[in-house]
Amino acid sequence: MDDAIRHQLTYARQQRSWSLEDLAVRIRRAAVLRGRRSGTDRQRVWKWETGRAVPDSESQLLLADVFGIPRQEVERYGWPGWLPGRETPLPLGSAYTIQALREAHRTVLDRRAFVAYTGAAVVGLASQWATLEPDRLRGALNGQNVDTTLVDWLEQTSADLSAMPTEQRQHTAKLLDAHLATVTDLIEKRRYNRATGIRLHRLAATLGITNGWYRFDQQQHASASRLWDAALRSAHDSGGVDLGAGIVSDLAYQATWLGNPGTAADLLGHALSKARHPAARSLLHLRQARAYAALGQQSSCYRSLRESERELNRPSADDSPAWCSWMSAADLVVDHGGCLIDLGRYEEAHERISEGIALLPSARNKTRAVFLVYQARGLLQRGEVDEALSVTAESWDLANRIGAQRCLTLVHELAPRFGKFKQIAAVRDLLEHVGVDAA
């Protein structure tokens, strides 16, 4: 993961390989083009980047010219929010929801944004959410009502797109982005009653979740975290407590994936403090178990696994929230096996993962590709190279077919572990197939 950069201006400058003086020169040139003069030098730029000074409104407009940012963006987001990327989330609250939604959409379009929020920042956001829930919509939602027929259509179409088979979802991302942009426009205009406002915010949250997972699978972690940030705000404004807990758990999953299980454990603690539905709590405990396993905290891991199983078996009169409706015994069993791998119990892990993969429905091929990599890891640890090769190749081919970059990355990270067996022709073939140097 890229190192964090402490100011957006530094980030924007370094992404273009400009020195402090290079940026100062460009600002002076931008002033000339506007028929003005600017005394900006490298020292002034340095003060802006270190927070010792804030550029005045005229200097910000010149900076916007340099970076190609529309003037309305400068006015809408303020300094330094309009610059490409931001390391820390905005405060939680309805006053910032539209800004977060707009920025999430802009980040999807601008690949130059930061990789992801820092652990402390995202835990702080989750802490705010856990403290503020279950407040309902803030402020008056009045005026001319939004056409509910349009909301019906957006809800149904978004649900249909989200429910498409894994192989087809790679082709729907732009459609889902467009739906989120439309919903954001409707929310911003505030021409709806309370009930419609709740529906719009909930739809924005669910679209943010889906779009975030697509970016996560493509290794676009900046876009994913900002989409989930915006989704959390929308869930908060809709009063969806379990929905918000699910979004916090997505941020936690990302933290574990990026090698920050301690952050993930903290996030999941906040999520569990509010989640209500048994299926939601089961998934949260399961992800918490994976975080504890990565930290080597065996007793905490086993406790979370027991809680996950107990919640999964607990009946409920209400349907499972959509974000965790897929949670099943297969997920519990496989992730149990993943925990056992992290804890060094490879024999048991192989049995659990094999059992879980057999239970997994064919519609969940992306999950299957990930689980197969878990299985291959355990097989390699047991020295069963031939079977590990077969499973790895299956995962690679499946991930390629469905366009799941995250799964391909898992295989790339696993492949070097075959290196000590490179005297086997099939190993050399696999390494060449996945693009890993066999030397």
LUMFILUM-821221 format. One record per residue (C-alpha): residue number from 0; residue in three letters; z, y, x. Coordinates in steps of 0.1 Angstrom, whole numbers, plus 5000, padded with zeros to 4 digits. Example, Ala and Ser with C-alpha at 12.3 -4.5 7.8 and 13.67 -1.06 7.14 Angstrom:
2
(0, 'ALA', (5078, 4955, 5123))
(1, 'SER', (5071, 4989, 5137))
//
This chain:
439
(0, 'MET', (5000, 5000, 5000))
(1, 'ASP', (4992, 5035, 5012))
(2, 'ASP', (5021, 5056, 5026))
(3, 'ALA', (5034, 5082, 5001))
(4, 'ILE', (5023, 5118, 5007))
(5, 'ARG', (5049, 5143, 4997))
(6, 'HIS', (5027, 5170, 4982))
(7, 'GLN', (4995, 5169, 4961))
(8, 'LEU', (4979, 5196, 4982))
(9, 'THR', (4984, 5176, 5014))
(10, 'TYR', (4969, 5146, 4997))
(11, 'ALA', (4939, 5164, 4983))
(12, 'ARG', (4933, 5180, 5018))
(13, 'GLN', (4937, 5148, 5037))
(14, 'GLN', (4914, 5128, 5014))
(15, 'ARG', (4887, 5152, 5024))
(16, 'SER', (4896, 5150, 5061))
(17, 'TRP', (4903, 5187, 5062))
(18, 'SER', (4928, 5203, 5086))
(19, 'LEU', (4950, 5231, 5074))
(20, 'GLU', (4926, 5256, 5090))
(21, 'ASP', (4896, 5239, 5073))
(22, 'LEU', (4912, 5244, 5039))
(23, 'ALA', (4921, 5280, 5047))
(24, 'VAL', (4885, 5287, 5057))
(25, 'ARG', (4872, 5272, 5024))
(26, 'ILE', (4896, 5293, 5004))
(27, 'ARG', (4883, 5325, 5021))
(28, 'ARG', (4847, 5314, 5014))
(29, 'ALA', (4856, 5308, 4978))
(30, 'ALA', (4870, 5343, 4976))
(31, 'VAL', (4838, 5358, 4990))
(32, 'LEU', (4818, 5340, 4963))
(33, 'ARG', (4839, 5356, 4937))
(34, 'GLY', (4835, 5390, 4953))
(35, 'ARG', (4870, 5391, 4966))
(36, 'ARG', (4889, 5389, 4998))
(37, 'SER', (4916, 5364, 5007))
(38, 'GLY', (4940, 5365, 5037))
(39, 'THR', (4948, 5328, 5034))
(40, 'ASP', (4954, 5312, 5068))
(41, 'ARG', (4967, 5278, 5081))
(42, 'GLN', (5003, 5290, 5081))
(43, 'ARG', (5001, 5300, 5044))
(44, 'VAL', (4986, 5266, 5035))
(45, 'TRP', (5014, 5249, 5054))
(46, 'LYS', (5040, 5268, 5034))
(47, 'TRP', (5023, 5257, 5001))
(48, 'GLU', (5024, 5221, 5012))
(49, 'THR', (5060, 5222, 5024))
(50, 'GLY', (5072, 5240, 4992))
(51, 'ARG', (5082, 5271, 5011))
(52, 'ALA', (5059, 5292, 4990))
(53, 'VAL', (5039, 5289, 4958))
(54, 'PRO', (5003, 5302, 4957))
(55, 'ASP', (4998, 5331, 4933))
(56, 'SER', (4975, 5327, 4903))
(57, 'GLU', (4945, 5341, 4922))
(58, 'SER', (4950, 5318, 4952))
(59, 'GLN', (4953, 5288, 4927))
(60, 'LEU', (4920, 5297, 4912))
(61, 'LEU', (4904, 5298, 4946))
(62, 'LEU', (4920, 5264, 4954))
(63, 'ALA', (4905, 5251, 4921))
(64, 'ASP', (4871, 5263, 4932))
(65, 'VAL', (4875, 5245, 4965))
(66, 'PHE', (4885, 5212, 4949))
(67, 'GLY', (4862, 5215, 4919))
(68, 'ILE', (4889, 5216, 4893))
(69, 'PRO', (4881, 5235, 4860))
(70, 'ARG', (4901, 5267, 4854))
(71, 'GLN', (4915, 5253, 4821))
(72, 'GLU', (4931, 5225, 4840))
(73, 'VAL', (4949, 5250, 4862))
(74, 'GLU', (4962, 5268, 4832))
(75, 'ARG', (4971, 5236, 4813))
(76, 'TYR', (4991, 5218, 4840))
(77, 'GLY', (5005, 5245, 4862))
(78, 'TRP', (5012, 5243, 4899))
(79, 'PRO', (5010, 5217, 4914))
(80, 'GLY', (5003, 5194, 4885))
(81, 'TRP', (4966, 5203, 4883))
(82, 'LEU', (4959, 5190, 4918))
(83, 'PRO', (4946, 5155, 4923))
(84, 'GLY', (4976, 5131, 4920))
(85, 'ARG', (5013, 5135, 4916))
(86, 'GLU', (5040, 5114, 4932))
(87, 'THR', (5068, 5119, 4906))
(88, 'PRO', (5066, 5117, 4868))
(89, 'LEU', (5071, 5146, 4845))
(90, 'PRO', (5104, 5148, 4826))
(91, 'LEU', (5105, 5126, 4795))
(92, 'GLY', (5100, 5144, 4762))
(93, 'SER', (5074, 5152, 4736))
(94, 'ALA', (5066, 5185, 4753))
(95, 'TYR', (5051, 5166, 4782))
(96, 'THR', (5034, 5137, 4763))
(97, 'ILE', (5000, 5154, 4760))
(98, 'GLN', (5000, 5165, 4796))
(99, 'ALA', (5009, 5129, 4807))
(100, 'LEU', (4981, 5115, 4785))
(101, 'ARG', (4956, 5139, 4799))
(102, 'GLU', (4966, 5133, 4835))
(103, 'ALA', (4965, 5096, 4830))
(104, 'HIS', (4929, 5099, 4817))
(105, 'ARG', (4920, 5122, 4846))
(106, 'THR', (4934, 5098, 4871))
(107, 'VAL', (4913, 5070, 4858))
(108, 'LEU', (4882, 5091, 4865))
(109, 'ASP', (4895, 5104, 4899))
(110, 'ARG', (4901, 5075, 4923))
(111, 'ARG', (4916, 5099, 4948))
(112, 'ALA', (4949, 5100, 4931))
(113, 'PHE', (4981, 5087, 4947))
(114, 'VAL', (4986, 5049, 4948))
(115, 'ALA', (5017, 5048, 4926))
(116, 'TYR', (5049, 5065, 4919))
(117, 'THR', (5078, 5059, 4943))
(118, 'GLY', (5105, 5035, 4932))
(119, 'ALA', (5131, 5061, 4928))
(120, 'ALA', (5108, 5082, 4907))
(121, 'VAL', (5098, 5055, 4883))
(122, 'VAL', (5134, 5042, 4880))
(123, 'GLY', (5144, 5078, 4871))
(124, 'LEU', (5118, 5079, 4844))
(125, 'ALA', (5131, 5046, 4829))
(126, 'SER', (5167, 5059, 4831))
(127, 'GLN', (5156, 5089, 4810))
(128, 'TRP', (5139, 5067, 4785))
(129, 'ALA', (5170, 5044, 4782))
(130, 'THR', (5193, 5074, 4777))
(131, 'LEU', (5171, 5093, 4752))
(132, 'GLU', (5160, 5064, 4730))
(133, 'PRO', (5160, 5060, 4700))
(134, 'ASP', (5153, 5097, 4693))
(135, 'ARG', (5124, 5100, 4668))
(136, 'LEU', (5095, 5125, 4668))
(137, 'ARG', (5106, 5158, 4682))
(138, 'GLY', (5094, 5190, 4667))
(139, 'ALA', (5076, 5196, 4634))
(140, 'LEU', (5045, 5175, 4628))
(141, 'ASN', (5030, 5196, 4601))
(142, 'GLY', (4998, 5212, 4590))
(143, 'GLN', (4966, 5197, 4578))
(144, 'ASN', (4967, 5159, 4579))
(145, 'VAL', (4945, 5138, 4601))
(146, 'ASP', (4921, 5116, 4582))
(147, 'THR', (4940, 5083, 4579))
(148, 'THR', (4907, 5064, 4575))
(149, 'LEU', (4899, 5075, 4611))
(150, 'VAL', (4933, 5063, 4622))
(151, 'ASP', (4928, 5029, 4604))
(152, 'TRP', (4894, 5025, 4622))
(153, 'LEU', (4909, 5034, 4656))
(154, 'GLU', (4937, 5010, 4652))
(155, 'GLN', (4915, 4981, 4641))
(156, 'THR', (4888, 4988, 4667))
(157, 'SER', (4914, 4991, 4695))
(158, 'ALA', (4930, 4958, 4684))
(159, 'ASP', (4896, 4941, 4683))
(160, 'LEU', (4887, 4953, 4718))
(161, 'SER', (4921, 4944, 4732))
(162, 'ALA', (4919, 4909, 4717))
(163, 'MET', (4885, 4901, 4732))
(164, 'PRO', (4883, 4871, 4756))
(165, 'THR', (4894, 4878, 4791))
(166, 'GLU', (4858, 4873, 4804))
(167, 'GLN', (4846, 4902, 4782))
(168, 'ARG', (4875, 4927, 4788))
(169, 'GLN', (4859, 4940, 4820))
(170, 'HIS', (4831, 4954, 4799))
(171, 'THR', (4854, 4972, 4773))
(172, 'ALA', (4874, 4995, 4796))
(173, 'LYS', (4853, 5026, 4790))
(174, 'LEU', (4854, 5020, 4752))
(175, 'LEU', (4892, 5018, 4754))
(176, 'ASP', (4893, 5049, 4775))
(177, 'ALA', (4872, 5067, 4749))
(178, 'HIS', (4896, 5056, 4722))
(179, 'LEU', (4926, 5069, 4741))
(180, 'ALA', (4909, 5102, 4747))
(181, 'THR', (4902, 5105, 4709))
(182, 'VAL', (4938, 5096, 4700))
(183, 'THR', (4950, 5122, 4725))
(184, 'ASP', (4928, 5149, 4710))
(185, 'LEU', (4942, 5141, 4675))
(186, 'ILE', (4978, 5142, 4688))
(187, 'GLU', (4973, 5175, 4706))
(188, 'LYS', (4959, 5192, 4674))
(189, 'ARG', (4991, 5182, 4655))
(190, 'ARG', (4973, 5182, 4622))
(191, 'TYR', (4991, 5152, 4606))
(192, 'ASN', (5022, 5143, 4588))
(193, 'ARG', (5052, 5124, 4602))
(194, 'ALA', (5040, 5089, 4593))
(195, 'THR', (5005, 5095, 4608))
(196, 'GLY', (5021, 5111, 4639))
(197, 'ILE', (5041, 5079, 4645))
(198, 'ARG', (5009, 5058, 4641))
(199, 'LEU', (4990, 5080, 4665))
(200, 'HIS', (5017, 5079, 4692))
(201, 'ARG', (5021, 5042, 4688))
(202, 'LEU', (4984, 5037, 4691))
(203, 'ALA', (4983, 5059, 4722))
(204, 'ALA', (5010, 5038, 4737))
(205, 'THR', (4993, 5005, 4730))
(206, 'LEU', (4960, 5018, 4744))
(207, 'GLY', (4978, 5030, 4775))
(208, 'ILE', (4993, 4996, 4780))
(209, 'THR', (4960, 4978, 4777))
(210, 'ASN', (4941, 5003, 4798))
(211, 'GLY', (4969, 5002, 4824))
(212, 'TRP', (4967, 4964, 4827))
(213, 'TYR', (4929, 4966, 4832))
(214, 'ARG', (4934, 4991, 4861))
(215, 'PHE', (4963, 4970, 4875))
(216, 'ASP', (4940, 4939, 4876))
(217, 'GLN', (4914, 4960, 4894))
(218, 'GLN', (4941, 4970, 4920))
(219, 'GLN', (4939, 5007, 4908))
(220, 'HIS', (4977, 5011, 4909))
(221, 'ALA', (4977, 5049, 4906))
(222, 'SER', (4958, 5048, 4873))
(223, 'ALA', (4979, 5019, 4860))
(224, 'SER', (5012, 5036, 4867))
(225, 'ARG', (5001, 5069, 4851))
(226, 'LEU', (4987, 5052, 4820))
(227, 'TRP', (5020, 5034, 4816))
(228, 'ASP', (5039, 5066, 4822))
(229, 'ALA', (5019, 5083, 4794))
(230, 'ALA', (5023, 5052, 4772))
(231, 'LEU', (5061, 5053, 4776))
(232, 'ARG', (5062, 5089, 4764))
(233, 'SER', (5040, 5081, 4734))
(234, 'ALA', (5062, 5051, 4726))
(235, 'HIS', (5093, 5073, 4729))
(236, 'ASP', (5078, 5099, 4705))
(237, 'SER', (5069, 5071, 4680))
(238, 'GLY', (5105, 5057, 4681))
(239, 'GLY', (5092, 5023, 4693))
(240, 'VAL', (5122, 5010, 4713))
(241, 'ASP', (5108, 4975, 4720))
(242, 'LEU', (5074, 4990, 4728))
(243, 'GLY', (5090, 5013, 4753))
(244, 'ALA', (5110, 4984, 4768))
(245, 'GLY', (5077, 4966, 4773))
(246, 'ILE', (5061, 4995, 4791))
(247, 'VAL', (5091, 4998, 4815))
(248, 'SER', (5088, 4960, 4822))
(249, 'ASP', (5051, 4966, 4830))
(250, 'LEU', (5061, 4992, 4856))
(251, 'ALA', (5087, 4966, 4869))
(252, 'TYR', (5060, 4939, 4872))
(253, 'GLN', (5039, 4964, 4892))
(254, 'ALA', (5069, 4971, 4914))
(255, 'THR', (5074, 4934, 4922))
(256, 'TRP', (5037, 4930, 4928))
(257, 'LEU', (5037, 4959, 4953))
(258, 'GLY', (5067, 4943, 4972))
(259, 'ASN', (5095, 4963, 4956))
(260, 'PRO', (5116, 4938, 4937))
(261, 'GLY', (5147, 4959, 4939))
(262, 'THR', (5130, 4986, 4920))
(263, 'ALA', (5118, 4961, 4895))
(264, 'ALA', (5153, 4947, 4889))
(265, 'ASP', (5166, 4983, 4882))
(266, 'LEU', (5138, 4990, 4858))
(267, 'LEU', (5143, 4958, 4839))
(268, 'GLY', (5180, 4965, 4836))
(269, 'HIS', (5171, 4997, 4817))
(270, 'ALA', (5146, 4979, 4796))
(271, 'LEU', (5171, 4952, 4786))
(272, 'SER', (5196, 4978, 4776))
(273, 'LYS', (5174, 4987, 4747))
(274, 'ALA', (5151, 4958, 4739))
(275, 'ARG', (5159, 4941, 4706))
(276, 'HIS', (5134, 4914, 4697))
(277, 'PRO', (5140, 4879, 4712))
(278, 'ALA', (5105, 4875, 4725))
(279, 'ALA', (5107, 4909, 4742))
(280, 'ARG', (5141, 4901, 4757))
(281, 'SER', (5128, 4867, 4769))
(282, 'LEU', (5099, 4883, 4788))
(283, 'LEU', (5121, 4909, 4803))
(284, 'HIS', (5146, 4883, 4815))
(285, 'LEU', (5118, 4862, 4829))
(286, 'ARG', (5104, 4892, 4849))
(287, 'GLN', (5139, 4900, 4860))
(288, 'ALA', (5143, 4864, 4873))
(289, 'ARG', (5111, 4868, 4894))
(290, 'ALA', (5125, 4900, 4909))
(291, 'TYR', (5158, 4883, 4917))
(292, 'ALA', (5140, 4854, 4933))
(293, 'ALA', (5120, 4877, 4955))
(294, 'LEU', (5152, 4893, 4966))
(295, 'GLY', (5167, 4858, 4973))
(296, 'GLN', (5194, 4863, 4947))
(297, 'GLN', (5195, 4827, 4935))
(298, 'SER', (5224, 4828, 4911))
(299, 'SER', (5211, 4860, 4894))
(300, 'CYS', (5177, 4844, 4892))
(301, 'TYR', (5190, 4813, 4875))
(302, 'ARG', (5211, 4833, 4851))
(303, 'SER', (5180, 4854, 4840))
(304, 'LEU', (5160, 4822, 4836))
(305, 'ARG', (5187, 4807, 4813))
(306, 'GLU', (5187, 4840, 4793))
(307, 'SER', (5149, 4840, 4790))
(308, 'GLU', (5149, 4805, 4776))
(309, 'ARG', (5177, 4812, 4752))
(310, 'GLU', (5160, 4843, 4738))
(311, 'LEU', (5126, 4825, 4736))
(312, 'ASN', (5143, 4799, 4713))
(313, 'ARG', (5162, 4824, 4692))
(314, 'PRO', (5147, 4828, 4658))
(315, 'SER', (5137, 4862, 4644))
(316, 'ALA', (5127, 4874, 4609))
(317, 'ASP', (5103, 4899, 4625))
(318, 'ASP', (5070, 4892, 4642))
(319, 'SER', (5069, 4895, 4680))
(320, 'PRO', (5058, 4929, 4693))
(321, 'ALA', (5021, 4928, 4702))
(322, 'TRP', (5027, 4935, 4739))
(323, 'CYS', (5047, 4902, 4742))
(324, 'SER', (5032, 4881, 4714))
(325, 'TRP', (5016, 4859, 4741))
(326, 'MET', (5050, 4850, 4756))
(327, 'SER', (5053, 4812, 4754))
(328, 'ALA', (5070, 4782, 4770))
(329, 'ALA', (5040, 4780, 4794))
(330, 'ASP', (5049, 4814, 4808))
(331, 'LEU', (5085, 4805, 4811))
(332, 'VAL', (5078, 4772, 4828))
(333, 'VAL', (5053, 4786, 4853))
(334, 'ASP', (5073, 4816, 4863))
(335, 'HIS', (5103, 4793, 4867))
(336, 'GLY', (5082, 4775, 4892))
(337, 'GLY', (5072, 4808, 4909))
(338, 'CYS', (5109, 4816, 4912))
(339, 'LEU', (5115, 4782, 4928))
(340, 'ILE', (5088, 4788, 4954))
(341, 'ASP', (5104, 4821, 4964))
(342, 'LEU', (5137, 4802, 4967))
(343, 'GLY', (5122, 4775, 4988))
(344, 'ARG', (5124, 4746, 4963))
(345, 'TYR', (5088, 4735, 4965))
(346, 'GLU', (5090, 4700, 4950))
(347, 'GLU', (5106, 4713, 4918))
(348, 'ALA', (5083, 4743, 4918))
(349, 'HIS', (5051, 4721, 4918))
(350, 'GLU', (5063, 4701, 4888))
(351, 'ARG', (5072, 4732, 4868))
(352, 'ILE', (5039, 4750, 4875))
(353, 'SER', (5018, 4720, 4868))
(354, 'GLU', (5036, 4716, 4835))
(355, 'GLY', (5031, 4752, 4826))
(356, 'ILE', (4994, 4753, 4834))
(357, 'ALA', (4989, 4722, 4812))
(358, 'LEU', (5005, 4742, 4783))
(359, 'LEU', (4984, 4773, 4788))
(360, 'PRO', (4957, 4779, 4762))
(361, 'SER', (4921, 4784, 4775))
(362, 'ALA', (4920, 4819, 4761))
(363, 'ARG', (4943, 4831, 4788))
(364, 'ASN', (4921, 4825, 4818))
(365, 'LYS', (4934, 4855, 4838))
(366, 'THR', (4969, 4841, 4836))
(367, 'ARG', (4956, 4807, 4845))
(368, 'ALA', (4939, 4821, 4877))
(369, 'VAL', (4972, 4836, 4888))
(370, 'PHE', (4992, 4805, 4880))
(371, 'LEU', (4967, 4784, 4900))
(372, 'VAL', (4975, 4805, 4931))
(373, 'TYR', (5012, 4799, 4925))
(374, 'GLN', (5004, 4762, 4924))
(375, 'ALA', (4983, 4763, 4956))
(376, 'ARG', (5012, 4781, 4974))
(377, 'GLY', (5036, 4753, 4965))
(378, 'LEU', (5011, 4726, 4975))
(379, 'LEU', (5005, 4742, 5009))
(380, 'GLN', (5043, 4744, 5015))
(381, 'ARG', (5044, 4706, 5008))
(382, 'GLY', (5015, 4699, 5031))
(383, 'GLU', (4992, 4687, 5004))
(384, 'VAL', (4961, 4706, 5018))
(385, 'ASP', (4933, 4688, 4999))
(386, 'GLU', (4949, 4695, 4965))
(387, 'ALA', (4958, 4731, 4976))
(388, 'LEU', (4921, 4736, 4985))
(389, 'SER', (4909, 4724, 4952))
(390, 'VAL', (4933, 4746, 4932))
(391, 'THR', (4926, 4777, 4953))
(392, 'ALA', (4888, 4772, 4949))
(393, 'GLU', (4893, 4769, 4911))
(394, 'SER', (4914, 4801, 4910))
(395, 'TRP', (4888, 4820, 4931))
(396, 'ASP', (4858, 4809, 4909))
(397, 'LEU', (4877, 4816, 4877))
(398, 'ALA', (4888, 4851, 4889))
(399, 'ASN', (4852, 4859, 4900))
(400, 'ARG', (4838, 4849, 4866))
(401, 'ILE', (4862, 4871, 4846))
(402, 'GLY', (4862, 4900, 4871))
(403, 'ALA', (4900, 4899, 4878))
(404, 'GLN', (4903, 4917, 4911))
(405, 'ARG', (4941, 4912, 4912))
(406, 'CYS', (4936, 4874, 4911))
(407, 'LEU', (4910, 4876, 4939))
(408, 'THR', (4935, 4896, 4960))
(409, 'LEU', (4961, 4868, 4955))
(410, 'VAL', (4936, 4843, 4969))
(411, 'HIS', (4928, 4865, 4998))
(412, 'GLU', (4965, 4868, 5006))
(413, 'LEU', (4969, 4831, 5003))
(414, 'ALA', (4938, 4820, 5023))
(415, 'PRO', (4952, 4828, 5058))
(416, 'ARG', (4979, 4802, 5052))
(417, 'PHE', (4951, 4776, 5055))
(418, 'GLY', (4944, 4788, 5090))
(419, 'LYS', (4965, 4762, 5107))
(420, 'PHE', (4943, 4735, 5090))
(421, 'LYS', (4910, 4751, 5101))
(422, 'GLN', (4900, 4718, 5119))
(423, 'ILE', (4893, 4705, 5084))
(424, 'ALA', (4857, 4713, 5074))
(425, 'ALA', (4867, 4720, 5038))
(426, 'VAL', (4892, 4746, 5049))
(427, 'ARG', (4866, 4763, 5070))
(428, 'ASP', (4843, 4763, 5039))
(429, 'LEU', (4869, 4778, 5017))
(430, 'LEU', (4878, 4806, 5042))
(431, 'GLU', (4841, 4814, 5045))
(432, 'HIS', (4837, 4813, 5007))
(433, 'VAL', (4865, 4838, 5001))
(434, 'GLY', (4855, 4860, 5030))
(435, 'VAL', (4884, 4853, 5053))
(436, 'ASP', (4879, 4849, 5091))
(437, 'ALA', (4885, 4813, 5101))
(438, 'ALA', (4888, 4821, 5138))
//
